[in-house]
Amino acid sequence: MRLRKTAINLRVTENEKKKLEKSARYCGLSLSEYLRKVGLGKEVRAASPQSFYEAYRLLLLLKDRRKTMREAEIDRALEESVRLLLEAYHDLNGGEEDSQKTGDVPWQ
């Protein structure tokens, strides 16, 4: 990795800073990494949290085995899927206050 010694100061509004930080978080990058890549015209992509993939795998397993599972097992698997999806949601949003307004459930 190159040693970076030169700093660039950039003035933005508080709202612009929040948007940039959120975009960087969606890509799994620090704000500096995100701004450097975007500024140099490099591609940036959103990165999903690990909990999203865990929830997806659990839902696939539930789909495949639902006919042989007891109702209590299905309920536990669904509850765990919801927990993992909420974790992924909060990871992406960095625990922002808007996600906390509705009692931890973003779709309400």
Buried (B, 14 or more C-beta within 10 A) or exposed (E): EEEEEEEEEEEEEEEEEEEBBBBBBBBBBEEEEBBBBBEEEEEBEEBEBEBBEBBBEBBEEBEEEEEEBEEEEEEEBEEBBEBBBBBBBBBBBEEBEEBEEEEEEBEE
